Amino acid sequence: MKSSMTIGELAARFELPTHVLRHWESAGLLAPARHESGHRRYGPADLRRVAMILMGKEAGLGLRALREVLAGPDPMEHADLLREHVAVLEQRIARARAAKELVEHALECPLSFDECPHAREQIESRIP
């Protein structure tokens, strides 16, 4: 790997548009070195940082939370924030499982959606 990359080269490595890297920089997630010409230069640490940002985004963390978690040398310094996020993920997983069960039931139920007692129960539970 080259010791220094342009923004285009780094973006291409991760199949990202360059504006995403610029946005992450403005959000405080990236701090590339600057060449004498003023152009951004990215090194191996930036490569790892982009990988960590993408992993955090895949885990559902927002940019603000990512900035906080990645601010120090050890993400576990922010265990409370991560625990809160685990609770949010658990809620999303529960909703996704319920949705999957409803769809699976709809595929197997011989009744129309309006006639199906299970579907009606689900619909009624959503009415305030």
Long-range contacts (C-beta under 8 A, 24 or more apart in sequence): 1-44, 1-47, 3-43, 3-44, 4-33, 4-41, 4-42, 4-43, 5-41, 5-42, 5-43, 5-46, 5-47, 6-39, 6-40, 6-41, 6-42, 7-32, 7-39, 7-40, 7-42, 9-42, 10-42, 10-46, 10-47, 10-50, 13-47, 13-50, 14-50, 14-51, 14-54, 16-50, 21-50, 24-50, 24-53, 24-63, 27-63, 27-64, 27-67, 28-67, 29-53, 29-63, 29-66, 29-67, 29-70, 59-85, 59-89, 60-85, 60-88, 60-89, 60-92, 61-85
